[in-house]
Amino acid sequence: MPLNEKLRVMEVIWDDLCQSSDKFKSPAWHREVLEETKKRVDSGQEEMMDWEEGKERLRQKNNES
């Protein structure tokens, strides 16, 4: 399947999932992880970054390995 078709299928699936997101219940551990992360951010132990910066850091880390 060509890339443009794959992307189109992914967009259709994503749109469908977004429309029915109220049908999925997030597990309790998601809340726990978010609360722990918030505590680390609030205490200065962890910093937030935008998605693009995070992806770039991961790429650099993978290239170092």
C-alpha positions in Angstrom: 0.0 0.0 0.0 1.5 3.4 -1.0 2.4 5.8 1.8 -0.3 8.3 0.9 -3.0 5.6 1.2 -1.6 4.5 4.6 -1.7 8.0 5.9 -5.3 8.4 4.6 -6.4 5.2 6.3 -4.6 6.3 9.5 -6.5 9.6 9.4 -9.8 7.9 9.0 -9.1 5.5 11.9 -7.9 8.4 14.1 -11.0 10.5 13.3 -13.2 7.5 14.1 -11.4 6.9 17.4 -11.8 10.6 18.4 -15.5 10.4 17.7 -15.9 7.5 20.1 -13.4 8.4 22.8 -16.1 8.6 25.4 -16.6 4.9 25.0 -13.2 4.1 26.4 -12.4 4.4 30.0 -8.8 5.2 30.9 -7.3 2.7 33.4 -6.7 3.9 37.0 -3.0 3.7 36.6 -3.1 6.5 34.0 -4.3 8.9 36.7 -1.6 7.7 39.1 1.2 8.2 36.5 -0.1 11.7 35.6 -0.3 12.7 39.3 3.3 11.4 39.9 4.5 13.3 36.9 2.8 16.5 38.0 4.5 16.2 41.4 7.9 15.8 39.8 7.3 18.8 37.5 5.9 20.9 40.4 9.0 20.1 42.6 11.4 20.8 39.7 12.6 17.2 39.4 11.3 17.0 35.9 10.9 19.5 33.1 8.2 19.6 30.4 9.1 20.0 26.8 7.1 20.1 23.6 6.6 17.1 21.4 9.1 18.1 18.7 11.9 18.7 21.2 11.1 15.3 22.9 11.3 13.5 19.5 14.6 15.2 18.7 16.1 14.2 22.1 15.0 10.6 21.5 16.6 10.6 18.1 19.8 12.0 19.4 19.8 9.4 22.3 19.2 6.6 19.8 22.1 7.8 17.6 24.4 7.8 20.6 23.7 4.1 21.3 
